[in-house]
């Protein structure tokens, strides 16, 4: 029994030793964890102090990268803004029209060089010719619900000069919608000075090569729709003027045989570019 008791006592001592070891380990580990946390807090406090001293909450490396980026971008910000594409410059042109013996009117075109570059250039060239080209030009072929055609000079010698100045075709970028203006053609690369205003949507003309270069932006209902259309289609299909005789005889032929035709009194540019809303 004494031997057993002795063994029990020894086992109890061993268990107390393990328990004391466990307690010492716990006591040792806990202070280490606390020390690590305290060291981390101190480093964070030092970094925060440095940032406060530098007057910025951005970490030093990030601040350096940001400064480099701003330095690279600063020359770009000092460059002038890129110039607008001149091909998209819109020119406003005003027509004064004698609608009848007692009625006058006006309409304004917005010319879009980007739509039909060659057509727009030719039209503005004609505008700059002034009265020597435009004065007295008749709307000689006006078909209600279709289009109003004009552009043959009233003086035969002027008409003959421009008839030889044909243009190469432009691709059709815009549809022949109501109010849009295109040059007339008699075939490939045959445009000269004759043009027409669409009085309705004529999308069927798009596939035939009629390339709009301008649109009526003012006076469509008040003036363009009031252009005299009583003679209708031209000869020989209709009872209107014969284009070959207009070319050779000019306004003398038209005044004598078609006195009610509306005609252009004057044409002028209003400005280099249209207003922003256009």
Secondary structure by P-SEA (a helix, b strand, c coil): caaaaaaaaaaaaaaaaaaaaaaaaaaaaaaaaaaaaaaaaaaaaaaaaaaaaacccccaaaaaaaaaaaaaacccccccccccccccbbbbbbbbbccccccccbbbbbccccccaaaaaaaaaaaacccccccccccccccccccccccccccaaaaaaacccccccccccccccccbbbbbbccccccccbbbbcccccccccccccccccccccccccccccccccccccccccccccaaaaaaccccccccccccbbbbcccccccccccccc
